[in-house]
Amino acid sequence: MTWLTVAIRFTASSDIRKITVTYDVSFVPPADDTCALPSSIGLPDQVPPQEDTPMWLFVSVRDTGPGLGPKELAMLFKRFSRE
């Protein structure tokens, strides 16, 4: 859980230290250009769904740390590279 470790690390010096982790599940994948939860989660026809039904887990972390700059945001969901 690297994202949670980063949130803990970068809120250590904040006057207010708050970390919120939320999650949601969808039966619809995110759009190709985003990793955001779709507007419709596409409930399956059968509940509970069949064992091989694809599902997507969406996790969000919000904290009171300093945030990311434009350069870091541009690299956030890219493959790892050293620059």
GIKACOR-V225774 format. One record per backbone hydrogen bond with DSSP energy under -1.0 kcal/mol. NH is the residue of the N-H (numbers start at 0). CO is the residue of the C=O. If there is no record, write none. Layout:
BEGIN
nh=NH co=CO
nh=NH co=CO
END
This chain:
BEGIN
nh=4 co=0
nh=5 co=1
nh=6 co=2
nh=7 co=3
nh=8 co=4
nh=9 co=5
nh=13 co=10
nh=19 co=61
nh=21 co=59
nh=23 co=57
nh=25 co=55
nh=26 co=40
nh=33 co=30
nh=52 co=49
nh=55 co=25
nh=57 co=23
nh=59 co=21
nh=61 co=19
nh=63 co=17
nh=72 co=68
nh=73 co=69
nh=77 co=74
END
